[in-house]
Amino acid sequence: MVDSQRTFPAPSDKLTEIRRARESGEGFSSIKHVALYFDVSIATIYNWMNQGVIPKAYKIGGRRRFKNSELAKAEALHEQV
């Protein structure tokens, strides 16, 4: 298959999918998806983890994932401040 024939989700579609998963509080999100959600770099996500701004990620299958429910709680806490 030629690359020009493939259909890729539009960035806004992917962001909508990430928002929906994050706001539902179910499942896990990758560091990349969390960075897209907050519109920051992946390095910022690591900095936030080290500073305690967001919860530490779990290692699942050798990859780091965040529980969406924990991210929602952390975000709500920081919005109050």
Secondary structure, DSSP 8 states (H G I E B T S, - for coil): --GGG-----HHHHHHHHHHHHHHT-SEEEHHHHHHHHT--HHHHHHHHHHTSS---EEETTEEEEEHHHHHHHHHHHHH-
